[in-house]
Amino acid sequence: MPQYDPRAFFTFLKQGVTKWDQTASLVPSQRFLVNAMVDGARPETAGAILELGPGVGVMTKPLLRRMRPDARLFTIEIDEPIHEALVRNVTDPRLTAMLGSAADCEKLLAEHHFDGKVDAVVSSLGMSLIPAPIREQILDSALRVLAPHGVYVQFGYFHTKHLAYTKDGGWSGFDYKAMLERKFSRVTRSPVPLNVPPAWCYVARP
C-alpha cells in the first residue's frame, strides 16, 4: 500500500463514509492501481500534469517522484478536509494544490498563473457517482487544458459496468470506456485485478 500518514488515512476514511458521492471509496487506491495510473501519465516526459481528485496524495507522491525537477504538478480536490490532508502530507515546490471543482480546470489553473497546456490529466474521480451534466463539464474542462499530444488517465472499478449508483439515475451500470470514447479519439485500458476493488486503468488521447 502507498505510504501516507495515519491522520491522512483516517481523514479519507471519515470523508468516504460521510461524502461517498465525492470520494467514491472508503480507502485510497493501492499500489497496483497507483502504478498503472502513474505509468499511463508518462510523468518523466511531462512538463505539467493535472491531477483530479488527488485524495490524500497516494498518487501525487509517485507522480512527483518520477517528474522532472523543472516540471509542475497541479491538483484539484473538492473536499476541504481531504485537500488539507494532502497539503500536510505532500510537500514539494513543484506541487500546486488547489481547492475547487474539477469542472473549473481552466479557471483554477489561471488563478494560479498557469495558462499553458498540461501533458497529462490523471483522474481518480468516481465518474459513475457524478451527475451527468457535471461529468460532461469535467471532461470538457479537462480536454480544454490538455495538450494535443497529451493523455487523460482515469480508473473505474470492474463492478461499475454492471452495478453503479448515480444521483440522477439510481442503480444501473456505468460504462467508463463508452464515456471516454465519446470525448477522445483513442481509448485503451488495462486490468488491475489486485486493487481492492479490482479496477480498469484507462488511457485516452485527444
GROMACS elastic network, one bead per residue, 0.5 to 0.9 nm:
[ bonds ]
;  ai    aj funct       b0    kb
    1    28     6  0.89927   500
    1    29     6  0.80246   500
    1    30     6  0.50219   500
    1    31     6  0.52405   500
    1    32     6  0.83893   500
    1    58     6  0.88540   500
    2    28     6  0.87144   500
    2    29     6  0.81243   500
    2    30     6  0.63062   500
    2    31     6  0.56057   500
    2    34     6  0.81872   500
    2    58     6  0.58026   500
    2    59     6  0.82712   500
    2    62     6  0.88649   500
    3    58     6  0.69975   500
    3    61     6  0.89617   500
    4     7     6  0.84072   500
    4     8     6  0.66314   500
    4     9     6  0.69086   500
    4    56     6  0.75810   500
    4    57     6  0.75434   500
    4    58     6  0.68834   500
    4    89     6  0.69793   500
    5     8     6  0.54133   500
    5     9     6  0.64526   500
    5    10     6  0.89360   500
    5    89     6  0.70975   500
    6    10     6  0.61861   500
    6    11     6  0.84892   500
    7    10     6  0.53144   500
    7    11     6  0.61420   500
    7    12     6  0.87115   500
    7    85     6  0.78472   500
    8    11     6  0.50425   500
    8    12     6  0.62908   500
    8    13     6  0.86755   500
    8    56     6  0.59525   500
    8    57     6  0.88789   500
    8    82     6  0.76030   500
    8    85     6  0.53868   500
    8    86     6  0.74537   500
    8    88     6  0.84144   500
    8    89     6  0.71865   500
    9    12     6  0.52173   500
    9    13     6  0.62372   500
    9    14     6  0.86810   500
    9    27     6  0.73666   500
    9    28     6  0.76824   500
    9    56     6  0.72950   500
    9    85     6  0.88275   500
   10    14     6  0.59518   500
   10    15     6  0.84354   500
   10    27     6  0.87684   500
   11    14     6  0.51994   500
   11    15     6  0.61899   500
   11    16     6  0.84245   500
   11    56     6  0.83281   500
   11    81     6  0.70106   500
   11    82     6  0.64365   500
   11    85     6  0.72216   500
   12    15     6  0.51933   500
   12    16     6  0.58883   500
   12    17     6  0.86442   500
   12    23     6  0.79843   500
   12    25     6  0.87328   500
   12    26     6  0.69913   500
   12    27     6  0.66515   500
   12    28     6  0.73835   500
   12    55     6  0.71116   500
   12    56     6  0.69419   500
   12    81     6  0.83687   500
   12    82     6  0.62412   500
   12    85     6  0.84798   500
   13    17     6  0.63074   500
   13    18     6  0.87629   500
   13    25     6  0.81876   500
   13    26     6  0.50750   500
   13    27     6  0.58734   500
   13    28     6  0.84425   500
   14    17     6  0.53100   500
   14    18     6  0.63547   500
   14    19     6  0.83328   500
   14    26     6  0.79080   500
   15    18     6  0.51056   500
   15    19     6  0.53444   500
   15    20     6  0.72385   500
   15    22     6  0.84116   500
   15    23     6  0.71169   500
   15    26     6  0.79513   500
   15    79     6  0.81584   500
   15    81     6  0.79087   500
   15    82     6  0.75674   500
   16    19     6  0.53492   500
   16    21     6  0.82462   500
   16    22     6  0.76524   500
   16    23     6  0.54068   500
   16    24     6  0.69171   500
   16    25     6  0.57961   500
   16    27     6  0.74802   500
   17    20     6  0.57981   500
   17    23     6  0.87567   500
   17    25     6  0.83889   500
   17    26     6  0.65185   500
   18    21     6  0.88282   500
   19    22     6  0.55452   500
   19    23     6  0.64763   500
   19    24     6  0.82264   500
   19    79     6  0.88344   500
   20    23     6  0.52678   500
   20    24     6  0.51714   500
   20    25     6  0.66619   500
   20    26     6  0.77674   500
   20   129     6  0.86324   500
   21    24     6  0.56387   500
   21    25     6  0.87707   500
   21   126     6  0.77429   500
   21   129     6  0.56739   500
   21   130     6  0.70558   500
   21   166     6  0.84042   500
   21   167     6  0.85644   500
   22    25     6  0.86013   500
   22    53     6  0.88650   500
   22    78     6  0.78752   500
   22    79     6  0.74955   500
   22   125     6  0.78686   500
   22   126     6  0.72721   500
   22   129     6  0.77530   500
   22   130     6  0.79338   500
   23    26     6  0.74171   500
   23    27     6  0.89676   500
   23    53     6  0.80280   500
   23    55     6  0.78397   500
   23    79     6  0.83700   500
   23   124     6  0.89493   500
   23   125     6  0.74315   500
   23   126     6  0.69173   500
   24   125     6  0.75129   500
   24   126     6  0.51698   500
   24   127     6  0.86027   500
   24   128     6  0.86595   500
   24   129     6  0.70763   500
   25    28     6  0.70559   500
   25    29     6  0.85817   500
   25   126     6  0.82283   500
   27    30     6  0.86466   500
   27   196     6  0.89784   500
   28    55     6  0.72589   500
   28    56     6  0.77544   500
   28    57     6  0.87922   500
   28    58     6  0.69488   500
   29    32     6  0.81388   500
   29    33     6  0.63299   500
   29    34     6  0.64453   500
   29    58     6  0.71569   500
   29    59     6  0.81467   500
   29   124     6  0.89130   500
   29   195     6  0.71741   500
   29   196     6  0.75615   500
   29   197     6  0.89241   500
   30    33     6  0.58001   500
   30    34     6  0.61853   500
   30    35     6  0.86985   500
   30    58     6  0.81459   500
   30   194     6  0.85341   500
   30   195     6  0.58500   500
   30   196     6  0.72017   500
   31    35     6  0.58105   500
   31    36     6  0.84498   500
   31    58     6  0.83662   500
   31    59     6  0.87502   500
   31   195     6  0.77368   500
   32    35     6  0.53523   500
   32    36     6  0.64353   500
   32    37     6  0.88203   500
   32   192     6  0.66183   500
   32   193     6  0.85177   500
   32   194     6  0.65622   500
   32   195     6  0.59765   500
   33    36     6  0.51175   500
   33    37     6  0.61519   500
   33    38     6  0.85388   500
   33   155     6  0.81687   500
   33   192     6  0.60433   500
   33   193     6  0.88130   500
   33   194     6  0.80795   500
   33   195     6  0.59983   500
   33   198     6  0.87237   500
   33   199     6  0.74219   500
   33   200     6  0.83595   500
   33   201     6  0.73749   500
   34    37     6  0.52286   500
   34    38     6  0.60703   500
   34    39     6  0.84756   500
   34    58     6  0.73777   500
   34    59     6  0.57395   500
   34    62     6  0.79554   500
   35    38     6  0.52054   500
   35    39     6  0.59850   500
   35    40     6  0.85157   500
   35    59     6  0.82921   500
   35    62     6  0.80392   500
   36    39     6  0.51884   500
   36    40     6  0.62088   500
   36    41     6  0.88595   500
   36   190     6  0.81742   500
   36   192     6  0.76718   500
   36   201     6  0.66245   500
   37    40     6  0.51163   500
   37    41     6  0.64855   500
   37    59     6  0.80595   500
   37   122     6  0.73278   500
   37   123     6  0.88274   500
   37   153     6  0.64326   500
   37   154     6  0.73695   500
   37   155     6  0.75869   500
   37   201     6  0.63828   500
   37   202     6  0.81626   500
   37   203     6  0.84030   500
   38    41     6  0.51918   500
   38    42     6  0.68096   500
   38    43     6  0.70544   500
   38    59     6  0.72105   500
   38    62     6  0.70925   500
   38    63     6  0.60900   500
   38    66     6  0.87136   500
   38   122     6  0.80351   500
   38   153     6  0.85136   500
   39    42     6  0.55086   500
   39    43     6  0.74530   500
   39    63     6  0.89688   500
   40    43     6  0.83525   500
   40   120     6  0.89355   500
   40   122     6  0.86939   500
   40   151     6  0.78113   500
   40   152     6  0.84520   500
   40   153     6  0.63913   500
   40   201     6  0.82601   500
   40   202     6  0.81765   500
   40   203     6  0.62347   500
   41    44     6  0.87489   500
   41    46     6  0.82118   500
   41    49     6  0.81818   500
   41    63     6  0.84351   500
   41   119     6  0.82064   500
   41   120     6  0.57202   500
   41   121     6  0.74479   500
   41   122     6  0.68215   500
   41   150     6  0.86803   500
   41   151     6  0.65127   500
   41   152     6  0.74743   500
   41   153     6  0.64717   500
   41   203     6  0.80946   500
   42    45     6  0.60177   500
   42    46     6  0.67284   500
   42    66     6  0.86421   500
   42    67     6  0.86832   500
   42   119     6  0.87908   500
   42   120     6  0.78893   500
   42   151     6  0.85833   500
   43    46     6  0.50699   500
   43    47     6  0.82094   500
   43    48     6  0.85650   500
   43    49     6  0.76921   500
   43    63     6  0.63004   500
   43    64     6  0.80102   500
   43    65     6  0.89035   500
   43    66     6  0.57903   500
   43    68     6  0.77555   500
   43   119     6  0.86508   500
   43   120     6  0.80708   500
   44    47     6  0.85552   500
   44    63     6  0.88426   500
   44    66     6  0.55679   500
   44    68     6  0.60507   500
   45    67     6  0.74627   500
   45    68     6  0.75564   500
   45   119     6  0.84274   500
   46    49     6  0.67074   500
   46    67     6  0.69173   500
   46    68     6  0.75211   500
   46    71     6  0.68191   500
   46    72     6  0.85141   500
   46   118     6  0.78834   500
   46   119     6  0.55031   500
   46   120     6  0.72669   500
   46   150     6  0.89436   500
   47    67     6  0.80730   500
   47    68     6  0.74682   500
   47    70     6  0.73181   500
   47    72     6  0.63472   500
   47    73     6  0.85970   500
   47   118     6  0.72262   500
   47   119     6  0.65953   500
   48    67     6  0.88464   500
   48    71     6  0.55887   500
   48    73     6  0.57401   500
   48    74     6  0.76709   500
   48   116     6  0.89156   500
   48   117     6  0.76014   500
   48   119     6  0.56924   500
   48   120     6  0.71718   500
   49    63     6  0.87817   500
   49    71     6  0.81719   500
   49    72     6  0.64923   500
   49    74     6  0.62316   500
   49    75     6  0.84545   500
   49   117     6  0.89302   500
   49   118     6  0.53029   500
   49   119     6  0.57678   500
   49   121     6  0.59241   500
   49   122     6  0.75112   500
   50    72     6  0.86313   500
   50    73     6  0.59608   500
   50    75     6  0.57236   500
   50    76     6  0.77481   500
   50   105     6  0.87017   500
   50   118     6  0.65574   500
   50   119     6  0.81879   500
   50   120     6  0.63161   500
   50   122     6  0.62517   500
   50   123     6  0.83885   500
   50   142     6  0.86986   500
   50   145     6  0.89545   500
   50   146     6  0.88309   500
   51    54     6  0.60519   500
   51    59     6  0.87069   500
   51    60     6  0.76705   500
   51    73     6  0.74129   500
   51    74     6  0.61067   500
   51    76     6  0.63860   500
   51    77     6  0.87283   500
   51   120     6  0.82773   500
   51   121     6  0.57195   500
   51   123     6  0.58256   500
   51   124     6  0.78677   500
   52    55     6  0.87983   500
   52    74     6  0.85976   500
   52    75     6  0.58761   500
   52    76     6  0.51086   500
   52    77     6  0.65801   500
   52   101     6  0.88900   500
   52   102     6  0.62841   500
   52   121     6  0.72856   500
   52   122     6  0.60885   500
   52   124     6  0.61149   500
   52   125     6  0.65253   500
   53    75     6  0.72806   500
   53    76     6  0.60022   500
   53    78     6  0.73493   500
   53    79     6  0.88056   500
   53   102     6  0.78658   500
   53   122     6  0.86124   500
   53   123     6  0.62967   500
   53   124     6  0.52466   500
   53   125     6  0.53873   500
   53   126     6  0.87250   500
   54    57     6  0.56210   500
   54    58     6  0.75175   500
   54    59     6  0.67827   500
   54    60     6  0.65304   500
   54    75     6  0.63376   500
   54    76     6  0.69775   500
   54    77     6  0.63027   500
   54    82     6  0.87641   500
   54    83     6  0.82125   500
   54    86     6  0.78004   500
   54   122     6  0.87192   500
   54   123     6  0.78099   500
   54   124     6  0.66440   500
   54   125     6  0.84749   500
   55    58     6  0.73349   500
   55    59     6  0.84286   500
   55    60     6  0.87234   500
   55    77     6  0.69841   500
   55    79     6  0.85121   500
   55    82     6  0.59043   500
   55    83     6  0.69419   500
   55    85     6  0.81973   500
   55    86     6  0.66989   500
   55   124     6  0.82628   500
   56    59     6  0.85187   500
   56    60     6  0.82587   500
   56    82     6  0.60102   500
   56    83     6  0.70872   500
   56    84     6  0.84330   500
   56    85     6  0.57261   500
   56    87     6  0.81869   500
   56    88     6  0.88591   500
   56    89     6  0.69590   500
   56    90     6  0.83075   500
   57    61     6  0.59892   500
   57    62     6  0.87254   500
   57    85     6  0.84336   500
   57    86     6  0.55516   500
   57    87     6  0.86377   500
   57    89     6  0.70134   500
   57    90     6  0.66644   500
   58    61     6  0.60632   500
   58    62     6  0.72918   500
   59    62     6  0.55340   500
   59    63     6  0.62238   500
   59    64     6  0.87279   500
   60    63     6  0.52084   500
   60    64     6  0.62525   500
   60    65     6  0.87179   500
   60    73     6  0.82544   500
   60    75     6  0.82315   500
   60    86     6  0.88369   500
   60    90     6  0.77816   500
   60    95     6  0.87835   500
   61    64     6  0.51540   500
   61    65     6  0.61907   500
   61    66     6  0.88520   500
   61    90     6  0.69072   500
   62    66     6  0.64496   500
   62    67     6  0.86800   500
   63    66     6  0.54266   500
   63    67     6  0.61306   500
   63    73     6  0.81927   500
   64    67     6  0.50609   500
   64    68     6  0.80221   500
   64    69     6  0.88924   500
   64    71     6  0.87962   500
   64    72     6  0.86425   500
   64    73     6  0.73574   500
   64    92     6  0.80505   500
   64    94     6  0.78440   500
   64    95     6  0.80622   500
   65    68     6  0.83652   500
   67    70     6  0.82018   500
   67    71     6  0.62567   500
   67    72     6  0.81239   500
   67    73     6  0.85454   500
   68    71     6  0.51529   500
   68    72     6  0.84096   500
   69    72     6  0.84715   500
   69    94     6  0.77461   500
   70    94     6  0.75367   500
   71    94     6  0.65315   500
   72    93     6  0.85577   500
   72    95     6  0.61788   500
   72    96     6  0.76501   500
   73    94     6  0.59714   500
   73    96     6  0.62458   500
   73    97     6  0.82773   500
   74    94     6  0.83781   500
   74    95     6  0.58977   500
   74    97     6  0.58460   500
   74    98     6  0.72069   500
   74   109     6  0.79417   500
   75    95     6  0.76931   500
   75    96     6  0.64161   500
   75    98     6  0.56983   500
   75    99     6  0.81887   500
   76    83     6  0.83335   500
   76    96     6  0.89472   500
   76    97     6  0.64342   500
   76    99     6  0.57271   500
   76   100     6  0.60722   500
   76   101     6  0.67959   500
   76   102     6  0.61513   500
   76   105     6  0.79133   500
   76   108     6  0.82547   500
   77    80     6  0.73849   500
   77    82     6  0.74883   500
   77    83     6  0.57136   500
   77    97     6  0.78549   500
   77    98     6  0.64407   500
   77    99     6  0.51596   500
   77   100     6  0.58254   500
   77   101     6  0.68330   500
   77   102     6  0.74708   500
   78    82     6  0.82827   500
   78    83     6  0.73599   500
   78    98     6  0.85749   500
   78    99     6  0.56702   500
   78   101     6  0.53085   500
   78   102     6  0.75475   500
   79    82     6  0.54857   500
   79    83     6  0.60256   500
   79    84     6  0.87011   500
   79    99     6  0.74829   500
   79   100     6  0.78928   500
   80    84     6  0.61009   500
   80    85     6  0.85641   500
   80    99     6  0.67951   500
   80   100     6  0.85562   500
   81    84     6  0.50977   500
   81    85     6  0.62248   500
   81    86     6  0.86998   500
   82    86     6  0.62120   500
   82    87     6  0.87096   500
   83    86     6  0.50715   500
   83    87     6  0.63473   500
   83    88     6  0.87592   500
   83    97     6  0.76419   500
   83    98     6  0.78127   500
   83    99     6  0.65278   500
   84    87     6  0.50976   500
   84    88     6  0.62911   500
   84    89     6  0.85432   500
   84    99     6  0.89371   500
   85    88     6  0.51132   500
   85    89     6  0.59530   500
   85    90     6  0.85245   500
   86    90     6  0.58559   500
   86    91     6  0.87876   500
   86    97     6  0.79554   500
   87    90     6  0.55848   500
   87    91     6  0.68351   500
   87    97     6  0.68943   500
   88    91     6  0.71097   500
   90    95     6  0.82789   500
   91    94     6  0.87864   500
   91    95     6  0.74663   500
   92    95     6  0.55094   500
   92    96     6  0.86815   500
   93    96     6  0.78642   500
   96   112     6  0.80149   500
   98   108     6  0.71972   500
   98   109     6  0.85374   500
   98   112     6  0.85870   500
   99   108     6  0.85410   500
  100   103     6  0.85737   500
  100   104     6  0.74984   500
  100   105     6  0.88835   500
  100   108     6  0.75840   500
  101   104     6  0.56215   500
  101   105     6  0.75871   500
  101   108     6  0.86239   500
  101   138     6  0.83412   500
  102   105     6  0.56216   500
  102   108     6  0.88399   500
  102   125     6  0.89141   500
  102   137     6  0.83912   500
  102   138     6  0.55603   500
  102   139     6  0.86608   500
  102   141     6  0.76644   500
  102   142     6  0.78641   500
  103   106     6  0.85762   500
  103   134     6  0.69085   500
  103   135     6  0.78937   500
  103   136     6  0.84207   500
  103   137     6  0.52400   500
  103   139     6  0.75887   500
  103   140     6  0.79689   500
  103   141     6  0.57833   500
  103   142     6  0.77562   500
  104   107     6  0.53590   500
  104   108     6  0.60974   500
  104   109     6  0.85237   500
  104   137     6  0.82107   500
  104   138     6  0.73795   500
  104   141     6  0.64458   500
  104   142     6  0.85756   500
  105   108     6  0.53813   500
  105   109     6  0.60852   500
  105   110     6  0.85028   500
  105   138     6  0.78842   500
  105   141     6  0.56902   500
  105   142     6  0.62988   500
  105   144     6  0.84314   500
  105   145     6  0.71695   500
  106   109     6  0.52808   500
  106   110     6  0.60422   500
  106   111     6  0.85811   500
  106   114     6  0.88264   500
  106   115     6  0.78716   500
  106   141     6  0.67199   500
  106   142     6  0.80628   500
  106   144     6  0.74989   500
  106   145     6  0.64028   500
  107   110     6  0.51731   500
  107   111     6  0.61907   500
  107   112     6  0.88060   500
  108   111     6  0.50739   500
  108   112     6  0.65168   500
  108   113     6  0.89062   500
  108   114     6  0.87793   500
  109   112     6  0.51545   500
  109   113     6  0.64639   500
  109   114     6  0.52177   500
  109   115     6  0.67616   500
  109   116     6  0.88497   500
  109   145     6  0.89002   500
  110   114     6  0.51004   500
  110   115     6  0.55946   500
  110   116     6  0.89701   500
  111   114     6  0.74699   500
  112   115     6  0.87839   500
  114   117     6  0.84084   500
  115   145     6  0.85570   500
  116   145     6  0.74047   500
  116   146     6  0.89487   500
  116   147     6  0.85464   500
  117   120     6  0.89663   500
  117   144     6  0.82072   500
  117   145     6  0.50463   500
  117   146     6  0.53563   500
  117   147     6  0.50547   500
  117   148     6  0.87086   500
  117   150     6  0.88546   500
  118   121     6  0.71444   500
  118   145     6  0.61291   500
  118   146     6  0.50507   500
  118   147     6  0.56795   500
  118   150     6  0.71848   500
  119   145     6  0.89079   500
  119   146     6  0.61882   500
  119   147     6  0.55924   500
  119   148     6  0.84056   500
  119   149     6  0.71260   500
  119   151     6  0.66033   500
  119   152     6  0.87557   500
  120   146     6  0.65960   500
  120   147     6  0.77958   500
  120   149     6  0.89772   500
  120   150     6  0.53048   500
  120   152     6  0.57107   500
  120   153     6  0.74737   500
  121   142     6  0.70222   500
  121   143     6  0.87172   500
  121   145     6  0.87531   500
  121   146     6  0.70069   500
  121   150     6  0.79946   500
  121   151     6  0.64367   500
  121   153     6  0.61307   500
  121   154     6  0.84303   500
  122   151     6  0.83379   500
  122   152     6  0.60279   500
  122   154     6  0.62041   500
  123   126     6  0.86944   500
  123   152     6  0.75625   500
  123   153     6  0.59748   500
  123   155     6  0.72080   500
  124   127     6  0.85604   500
  124   153     6  0.85329   500
  124   154     6  0.61812   500
  124   155     6  0.63318   500
  124   156     6  0.84258   500
  125   128     6  0.86876   500
  125   129     6  0.88142   500
  125   130     6  0.85504   500
  125   154     6  0.77638   500
  125   155     6  0.80697   500
  125   156     6  0.88024   500
  126   129     6  0.56626   500
  126   130     6  0.68231   500
  126   155     6  0.83354   500
  126   156     6  0.73386   500
  127   130     6  0.51685   500
  127   131     6  0.82270   500
  127   132     6  0.86990   500
  127   135     6  0.65451   500
  127   156     6  0.79655   500
  127   174     6  0.88820   500
  127   176     6  0.79121   500
  128   131     6  0.80175   500
  128   132     6  0.87395   500
  128   135     6  0.87190   500
  128   156     6  0.82391   500
  128   160     6  0.71992   500
  128   164     6  0.63885   500
  128   165     6  0.68632   500
  128   166     6  0.62591   500
  128   173     6  0.86105   500
  128   174     6  0.60160   500
  128   175     6  0.82617   500
  128   176     6  0.78219   500
  129   132     6  0.89059   500
  129   164     6  0.74625   500
  129   165     6  0.59876   500
  129   167     6  0.68900   500
  130   133     6  0.84190   500
  130   134     6  0.66577   500
  130   135     6  0.58772   500
  130   166     6  0.64513   500
  130   167     6  0.73179   500
  130   168     6  0.85841   500
  131   134     6  0.56132   500
  131   135     6  0.61104   500
  131   136     6  0.87876   500
  131   166     6  0.64896   500
  131   167     6  0.61325   500
  131   168     6  0.58512   500
  131   169     6  0.83611   500
  132   136     6  0.61704   500
  132   137     6  0.86526   500
  132   166     6  0.86767   500
  132   168     6  0.74827   500
  133   136     6  0.52289   500
  133   137     6  0.63688   500
  133   138     6  0.88079   500
  134   138     6  0.61789   500
  134   139     6  0.87079   500
  135   138     6  0.51453   500
  135   139     6  0.63564   500
  135   140     6  0.86372   500
  136   139     6  0.52550   500
  136   140     6  0.60615   500
  136   141     6  0.84039   500
  137   140     6  0.51678   500
  137   141     6  0.59018   500
  137   142     6  0.84534   500
  138   141     6  0.51250   500
  138   142     6  0.60732   500
  138   143     6  0.85711   500
  139   142     6  0.50887   500
  139   143     6  0.61284   500
  139   144     6  0.86789   500
  139   180     6  0.85667   500
  139   183     6  0.76492   500
  140   143     6  0.50984   500
  140   144     6  0.62886   500
  140   145     6  0.89913   500
  140   183     6  0.80177   500
  141   144     6  0.52333   500
  141   145     6  0.67462   500
  141   146     6  0.88472   500
  142   145     6  0.54746   500
  142   146     6  0.61834   500
  142   152     6  0.82665   500
  143   146     6  0.50410   500
  143   147     6  0.80703   500
  143   148     6  0.89943   500
  143   152     6  0.83514   500
  143   183     6  0.83571   500
  143   184     6  0.87972   500
  143   206     6  0.76514   500
  144   147     6  0.80985   500
  146   149     6  0.81069   500
  146   150     6  0.59130   500
  146   151     6  0.75399   500
  146   152     6  0.79571   500
  146   206     6  0.83646   500
  147   151     6  0.81338   500
  147   206     6  0.84716   500
  148   151     6  0.85759   500
  148   205     6  0.81370   500
  148   206     6  0.62626   500
  149   205     6  0.74166   500
  149   206     6  0.74109   500
  150   204     6  0.87324   500
  150   205     6  0.64324   500
  150   206     6  0.72865   500
  151   203     6  0.65037   500
  151   204     6  0.56658   500
  151   206     6  0.74062   500
  152   184     6  0.89217   500
  152   202     6  0.80204   500
  152   203     6  0.57797   500
  152   204     6  0.50118   500
  152   205     6  0.63142   500
  152   206     6  0.83167   500
  153   201     6  0.71762   500
  153   202     6  0.56084   500
  153   204     6  0.63425   500
  153   205     6  0.89753   500
  154   176     6  0.86919   500
  154   200     6  0.83575   500
  154   201     6  0.60016   500
  154   202     6  0.51459   500
  154   203     6  0.66545   500
  154   204     6  0.82178   500
  155   176     6  0.82881   500
  155   189     6  0.89649   500
  155   199     6  0.65710   500
  155   200     6  0.54945   500
  155   202     6  0.58154   500
  155   203     6  0.87742   500
  156   159     6  0.85587   500
  156   160     6  0.71819   500
  156   161     6  0.87562   500
  156   175     6  0.88359   500
  156   176     6  0.65162   500
  156   198     6  0.87553   500
  156   199     6  0.55123   500
  156   200     6  0.53563   500
  156   201     6  0.67719   500
  156   202     6  0.78977   500
  157   160     6  0.57054   500
  157   161     6  0.79140   500
  157   196     6  0.89299   500
  157   197     6  0.65300   500
  157   198     6  0.58521   500
  157   200     6  0.60364   500
  157   201     6  0.88120   500
  158   161     6  0.62936   500
  158   162     6  0.82404   500
  158   191     6  0.85775   500
  158   193     6  0.86180   500
  158   197     6  0.77122   500
  158   198     6  0.58501   500
  158   199     6  0.50615   500
  158   200     6  0.64296   500
  159   162     6  0.56874   500
  159   163     6  0.57119   500
  159   164     6  0.73565   500
  159   173     6  0.83312   500
  159   174     6  0.88999   500
  159   197     6  0.84179   500
  159   198     6  0.81152   500
  159   199     6  0.82512   500
  160   165     6  0.83568   500
  160   172     6  0.82821   500
  160   173     6  0.57695   500
  160   174     6  0.54007   500
  160   175     6  0.71899   500
  160   176     6  0.83045   500
  161   164     6  0.72942   500
  161   172     6  0.84823   500
  161   175     6  0.51538   500
  161   176     6  0.75295   500
  162   172     6  0.67310   500
  162   174     6  0.66972   500
  162   175     6  0.83269   500
  163   171     6  0.65911   500
  163   172     6  0.53411   500
  163   174     6  0.71317   500
  164   170     6  0.80118   500
  164   171     6  0.56198   500
  164   172     6  0.53295   500
  164   173     6  0.53202   500
  164   174     6  0.61203   500
  165   168     6  0.87781   500
  165   169     6  0.72168   500
  165   170     6  0.52228   500
  165   172     6  0.62692   500
  165   173     6  0.79710   500
  165   174     6  0.85274   500
  166   169     6  0.51838   500
  166   170     6  0.50097   500
  166   171     6  0.65924   500
  166   172     6  0.78426   500
  167   170     6  0.57074   500
  167   171     6  0.87881   500
  169   172     6  0.70676   500
  174   178     6  0.87909   500
  174   179     6  0.86273   500
  175   178     6  0.54261   500
  175   179     6  0.63364   500
  175   180     6  0.88910   500
  176   179     6  0.50363   500
  176   180     6  0.63074   500
  176   181     6  0.86320   500
  176   202     6  0.83678   500
  177   180     6  0.52401   500
  177   181     6  0.60914   500
  177   182     6  0.87720   500
  177   187     6  0.72109   500
  177   188     6  0.83023   500
  177   189     6  0.80984   500
  177   202     6  0.75149   500
  178   181     6  0.50310   500
  178   182     6  0.63929   500
  179   182     6  0.55847   500
  179   183     6  0.72124   500
  180   183     6  0.53526   500
  180   184     6  0.58936   500
  180   185     6  0.87571   500
  180   186     6  0.86633   500
  180   187     6  0.69234   500
  180   202     6  0.86256   500
  180   204     6  0.70190   500
  181   184     6  0.52000   500
  181   185     6  0.65934   500
  181   186     6  0.69577   500
  181   187     6  0.63268   500
  181   204     6  0.80863   500
  182   185     6  0.80824   500
  183   204     6  0.89140   500
  183   206     6  0.75401   500
  184   187     6  0.68552   500
  184   204     6  0.61187   500
  184   205     6  0.56548   500
  185   204     6  0.75501   500
  185   205     6  0.60877   500
  185   206     6  0.53360   500
  186   203     6  0.82873   500
  186   204     6  0.56383   500
  186   205     6  0.52973   500
  186   206     6  0.69636   500
  187   202     6  0.67766   500
  187   203     6  0.57676   500
  187   205     6  0.65346   500
  188   201     6  0.83638   500
  188   202     6  0.57040   500
  188   203     6  0.53725   500
  188   204     6  0.64648   500
  188   205     6  0.89974   500
  189   200     6  0.63078   500
  189   201     6  0.53870   500
  189   203     6  0.61568   500
  189   204     6  0.86110   500
  190   199     6  0.86914   500
  190   200     6  0.56604   500
  190   201     6  0.52845   500
  190   202     6  0.66627   500
  190   203     6  0.86138   500
  191   194     6  0.89643   500
  191   198     6  0.78182   500
  191   199     6  0.61502   500
  191   201     6  0.63098   500
  191   202     6  0.89288   500
  192   195     6  0.59483   500
  192   198     6  0.58704   500
  192   199     6  0.51486   500
  192   200     6  0.57299   500
  192   201     6  0.69928   500
  193   196     6  0.79374   500
  193   197     6  0.78130   500
  193   199     6  0.61842   500
  193   200     6  0.80581   500
  194   197     6  0.77680   500
  194   198     6  0.59445   500
  194   199     6  0.82395   500
  195   199     6  0.64283   500
  196   199     6  0.78009   500
